[in-house]
């Protein structure tokens, strides 16, 4: 009898286990939210069901689920796609990428501004083995392949053999899944390249239907010729194009938004598939080295140190820097702020004028230039540069082809005084430019963060809340979302994002990171193709 009861008990346990295993119709059901689906269409109230990392139903859902998320009073949107980041070291430094996820970003593109990992296959392998929270795609960087092929002396055109090597490196990266080619034409060694060189490299990505993304040669007084160069490259190589971080930098360029946008609109009317991205701040961020004429670095750091050691060379360099700053209509470097200097962390957060007073007891232009040169001599530093106009920013933001992208690298909480965009970019758009200033509607802002980048960069199945799409979802309180991160005090996560899912897995739950790392590598659809 006891054996019989035990057998019945075992049978019942098995039945219960079987019922538990198959009871749930869905993995996750998000109920009662205000769905903003990413297309720009008006919001509507609905439930969203997720199964096996995909969205399987939208509407009134009655089935059971392993997890329920009550989204009443909240916006349910596709996870945001940031097409311009510098988080190439995501797997090494911060796989959880809390700063991106806490402002709703679920997919990032690295390899921008001409700088990327050279071996894309190895990069993707590391990302997959380590595990990361957001999805990751990469471009292949022109500066990276140029430096590899030309081996140190860059103020010239590549030889036929060097160009062939560069083309081979780009082709290998595309075969390994890169989504396109990026240039950073204010940076070394790309600033010494001619347009024809870039056209030849862009032709390599054309069979893969890759995209050409460019930090152009000039974003100030010469922006028109810089855009024309980008359009020429896209036209001759027959590729899609992306203007990275569209802006008008420097007071002498302010107010030219209509001229810039008219040029881009004419190009689209002629059949060039070109779009642009933008961060929601009037300051940029890059290396302070960009304040030093590039010729000082031809031949590498060794040449720069030699210039500093030579009295005449140093004097000529200082004179050129004075001419450059005055030529931009500025009397000093107060617009440039030290963000991250390993050589002396006490300078972080000071502008160059303040740093000159601290180090030299003088705020003369000569003392400021000495600070810049000394910082670079001691290893260099990242900086924040205040140089854009708020009205220009808003006009660019309203254009239907402008995406929202942070231009941020990895943000380790509490480290240095970085640009706040890495913590607050998407939240700032939703809080300041949608809710407070009404520059954009909520639906259009979400479109600029989701379906627009997904379509232009060809991320299939992402960027929209629809049946069959990958379940990347951002759930936030539209009335509360904001960006407490500031220039002086940047280390604050965005506020208002309750839950974020990547491929159906919660990475943010009740505002906190879960530690989950469900991010996927986003290889280009034509990876592995051959010419």
N, C-alpha and C positions, 0 to 999 in steps of 0.2 A: 504493500500500500504506500509506504513511504517512497519507494522507488517510483511508483506511478505518479504520486504528487510532485515528486521532483521532476519527473519527465514533463508533466503538464506545466509546472512552473517554468521550466526551461523553454517550452514551446511558447508560453505566453510572453516570456522575456524577448524571445526572438521576434514574435509578432509585433510587440511594442517597439522594438528597435527598428524593425522594418517600417512601421508607420512613421516613426520619428524621422527616419532617413528620407522618406518620400512625402512627408506631410506638407512641406512648404512649397507653394507654387512659385515663389520668387525668392531671390537672395535678399533684396532690399525693396521696400516700397516707401516712397516719399509722398506723404499725403497732404492735400489741402494747400499746396503752395501756389504762388503766383508765377506761372511759367512764362519766362522770357526765353524763347526758343533759339535765339541767336540769329535769326533771319532778318530781324528788324520788324517783324509782324507784331501787332498789338499783343500785350500780355493777356493770359487767360488762366483761370483757376483750374487745376487738374492734379491728379495723382500721377506719379511716374514709377513704373516697375522695372527692376533690374534683375537680370538672370545671366549668369556666366559672363560677366563683365560687359554685357550689352544692355541697351535699353530695349525692352520687349513690349511695353505697353504704355500709352499715355491716355489718360481719361479718368473715368470713374472705375476704380479697381477694387474688387471685393475679395480677391484671393489672399491666401496666407503668405507670410514672409518670415524669413529668419530674423530680419531686422526691420523695424519701422522707424521712420524719421518724420516727426510731426513738423510740417513746414507752414502751418497756418500763420499768416501775417508776414511770411518771408518770401523772398524772390528765389526761384529755382532757375538757374541758368546753366548753359554749358560751361565747363571749366575753361578758364581763359588761356589763350595761346600767346606767349610772349616770343615774338620772332627775332628779337634783338637782345641777346644777353651775352655776357662774357663769363659764364659759369663753366668753362671748359674743364675746370678742376673739381667739378661737382662730386665725382666719385672719391676723390682724394681728400677733400676738405669738409664737405657738408652734404652727404647723400640725402638727408631728410629735407634740405632746402626749405626750412621753416618759413623764411621770409617771403618766398614765392607763394607757398601754399596758403599762408595766412592772409594773402590778398587775392585768393581765388585762382592763381595761376597753376594750371595742371600740366602744361606742356611748354617746353622752352627750346629755343634754337640757339646753339652756341656756334663758335667759329666765325664770329662777325668781325668787321673792320679789318679784314685781311689777315687775321691771326687765328690759327686753329691748330689742332693736333695734326701732325703730318700723316700719321698712320691711322686712318679712320677705323679700319677693322680692329686694330688693337684698342683704340679708344672705346668703341662699342662693346668689345669683349670685357673690358674693365668695368664699364657701367653695368653690364648684365651680371657679372660675377659679384660685384659689390652690392648691387641692388640700390635703387634710388627711388625717391617718392614721386617726382614728376616724370612725365615722358620726356625724352631727350632726342633731338635731332641736331645735326651739325652741317655747317657749310665747310668748304675747304678754303683756306686763306691764301690769297695771292702773295702776301708778304712772307708767309711761311715757306711756300714752294720757291719763291724767288731767292730767299736767303739760302735755302738748301742747294739750289742749282748754281748760284753765282759766288758763293763762298767768300763773302767779305768785302769785295769792292763793288759798289752798287751804282755809282754816279756815271753810268754808261748803259748802253743797250746790251742785252744778252747776246752772246754768240749763237749761231745756229744750233750748236750742240747744247748750249744751256737752255735755249727755248724749247728744244725737243725734250729735255729732261723735265722741264716745268710742265709741259703738256702731258708727259707720261705720269707725273705725280698727280695732276688733277684728274686724269682719266682713272687712275687706280682708286683715288678717293671716291669718285662717282660710282665705280663698280662696287665699292665697299659700302655704299649707301648714303653718301653725302647728298644733300638736297640741292646743292649748287655751289657757286663760287662767290667769295666775298673779296672786296678790296678795301684797303684803308689808305687812301692816297694822300693823307697828310703825314703818314708814318713812314719810317724806314723799314725796308728799302723801297717800298712801293712809290714813294714820292718821286723817285728818279725814273720811273717807268714812263714810256710813251703809250699813247692810246692804242697804237697798233699791236703792241705786245698783249694788252688786255683783251683786245678783240680776238686774237689768236687763241688765248686761253678760254675765253667765253665760248668759242666755237666748239671746244672739247666737250662742254657740258650740254650742248644743244641736242645731241642724239639721245640723251637721257631725260630731255625736257627739264633740265635744271634751271634754277633761277640765279640771276646775277644781282647781288646786293652790294651796294657801295656806300662807304663813308667817302664822300666826294672830295675833290681837291680843295674846294673852298665852299664855305657855308656863309660867307659874308658878302663883301662887295663884288666878288667874282662868281657868285652863285649861278648866274645864268650860263656862263661858259662851262661851268662844272656840270650842270644838268644836261647841257647839250652834249657833253662828252659821254655821259651815262647813256643818253638816248642813242647816240651813234653806236656805242658798243652793243646795245640791245638790238638795234636795227641790223647791223652788219652780221652779228652772230646769230640773229633770229632766236633770241631768248627772252623770257620774261625778265623784268627788272624791278628792283626795289631800292628806293631812296632811303637810306638809313637815317634815322633821327632828323627828319626834316625840320629846319630852323633857319632863322636869319640872325647871324651872330655878329655882334658889334653894332654900335649906334649908327654908323654910317650905312648900314644895310637895312635898318628897320623900315617898315612900311612898304616893302616890295612884295607883299604876299600875293596881290592880284597878278602881278607880272609872273611870278614863279608858278602859280597854279594855272594860269592861262597857257604857259609853255607846256606844262604836263598834260593839260586837257587836250591841247592840239595834237600832242604825240599820241594820245589814246585814240583820238578821232582818226589818226592816220594808220591805226592798227597796231601800235606798240602797246604791249600789255605791261603797264608800269603802275606801281602803287608806292605808298610811302608809309613810314611809321613815325611815331612821335612819343616823347615822354612829356608828362604834364608839369614841367618845371621850367623856369626861366634861367636856370644855370646848367651848364654841361659838366662833364667830368672826364678827365683823362690824365696822362702823365704830365707833370710840370715840365718835362723835357721839351714839350711842344712849344715852350716859350723861347727855346734856343734854336737858332737857325740850323736847319738840317745838314748843311755842308760841314758843320763841325763834327758830325758823326760818320761822314763817309770814310770807310775804312774801319769803322767800329769804335768801340770805347777807347781803344788804344790811341786812335787819332785825336779823340776829344781831349784826353789827358795831355797829349803832346801840345795841343793848341793852348791849353791852360798854362802849361809850363813855359811857353815861349812868350816873352813880354809883348812882342809886336803882335803875335797871333791873338793873344788875349785882348789887347787893346782894340784890335780890329773887330773882334767878336763883340765886345762891349759896345763899341760904336754902332755896330749893325743892330744890336738889340735895342739901343736907344732910338735909332731911326725907325725901327719897326713899331715900337710902342707908340711913339709920337705920330707915326703915319696912320695909326688906327684911331686917332683922335683922343687918345688917353694921355694923361699926364703922369700916371703911376700904375702899379700893378695891384692896386687894392682890390680889383675884381677877382684876383686869383688867390685861392685859399688852400693851404696845405691840408690834405686829407689824411695821408698815411705816409709818414717818414720814419723808417726804422732807425735811422741814424740819431734822431733826437725827437722823441715822442712829445716833448713839451711844445714843439712847434705845431703839432696837429691842431687844427681848428683856427689857427692864426692866418690872416691874409699876409701877403708878401710885405706890405708896408709895416704891419705889426711885427713880423718876423725880423725885418731889418732893424727896427728900433730895439728889439730884444737882443739881437746878436751884435749890432754895430753901434747902437746908440744914435742912429741917424735914420731918417726916412728919405734921404736923397735917392734919386733914381739910380745913381751909381751903387749905393749901398743895397738897394733892392736887387739889382742885377747880380751883385756879388752873392747874395743869398741864394738866388736861383742857381748860379753856377756851382756854389758850394754844395748845395743839396744834391745836384746831379753828380758832382765829383764823389760824393759819399754814398752813391748807390741809387739816387733818384727817389722820387716820391710821386704819389698820386695827388691830384689837385681837383678842386671844384672851381669852376669859372663862371662868374655872373656876367651874362652878356646878351640876354634876349629880352624882347619886349612882350609884355603880357597880351596885348591886343593881337600881335602877330600870332602868338601861340593859339589864341582862341580861333582865329580865322583858319589856320591850318587844321585845327582839330575838327572843325565843322565840315571839312571837305569829305565827301562820301568815300574816297579812296585812302583816307588816313587811318592806319591801325594804331593801336595803343601798345607800346613796347617800352621796357624799362631802361635798356642799355646798362643793366646792372650785372655785376659779378656776384660771387658768393658773398653773403653777409654773415660773418660770424658775430654773434650778438656781443656788443660791448667793445669790439676791436676797432680802434682808430676813430676817425671822424669822417665817415664816408658820405657820399651824396644820399639824401633821403629817399631817392627814387627806388632803391632796392627794397625798401620796406613798404612804401606807400603808393607807388605809381597808379595801380588800378583803383585802389581805394580813393585816391585823390580825384580821379576822374569822376567816380560815382558820387562822391560826397560834395566836392567843390563845383565841378562843372556840370553835373546833372542836377543834383538836389538844390544847391545854393544859387548858382548863377544861371541855370537853365540854358547853358550853351548847347547841350545835347539832350535828347530824350533818353530815358533809361533804355528803351529798346535799341536805339541806334548806338548808344555807348557799348552795350553788350555785343551788338553785331561787330563793332570795330575791334573787339577783343576776342571774337570767336569765329564766326563763319567767314569774315573777310580774310583774316590771316590763313585760316584752314584752306580756303579755296585757292588763294594766290600761291601758297607754298605747297599745295596739293597734299594735304594730310587727309587721306580718305577716312570717312567715318567719324570725323571729329569736327567740333565747332558748331554743332547743332544738337538740340534735344529732339530726336526723332527715333522712331522704331528702327532698330538695326544699327544705330550708332553706338560707338564705344561710350561706356557710362562714366565720362568725365563730367562732374557736376559741381557747381559752386552754389551754396545756399547762404543767403545773406539778408540782413535787415536793411532795407533801402533807406529807412529813416535814421539809421544809426551809423552806417558805414562811414569811416573817416580815416585820415592819415595823421596820426599824432607825431610821426617822425619829422624833424626839422633839420635845417642846415647845422644849427649849433648843437642840437641834441637829437641825433638821428636814430639812436637805437631803441625804437619803439615799433612793435608790430602793428599792422593795420587792425582796426576795430570794426566789428560788425559781421564778420564771416563766421557763421555758426558751424557749418559742416562743409567739408570738401571731399569729394570722392574721385579717385583716379582708377580707371578701369574697374569700376564697381566696388572698390575697397575704400573705406573711410580712412583718410589720412589726417583730416581735421575733424574732431568730434567735440561739440560744445566749445569750440574755439581753441582747443588744444591739440597739438600733434599727437597722433596715436603711436608713432614709431613705425608704422607700416611703410613698406617700400615696394609698391606695386607698379612703379613706372616702367614703361616699355621703351626700347630703342625704336625711334621712328626712322626707318630706312626708306630712302626714296623707292617708289614703286618699280622703277626701272633699274634698280641695283643689280649688278651682274650682267647688264647688257654689254654688247661689244659693237664696235663700229663696223 
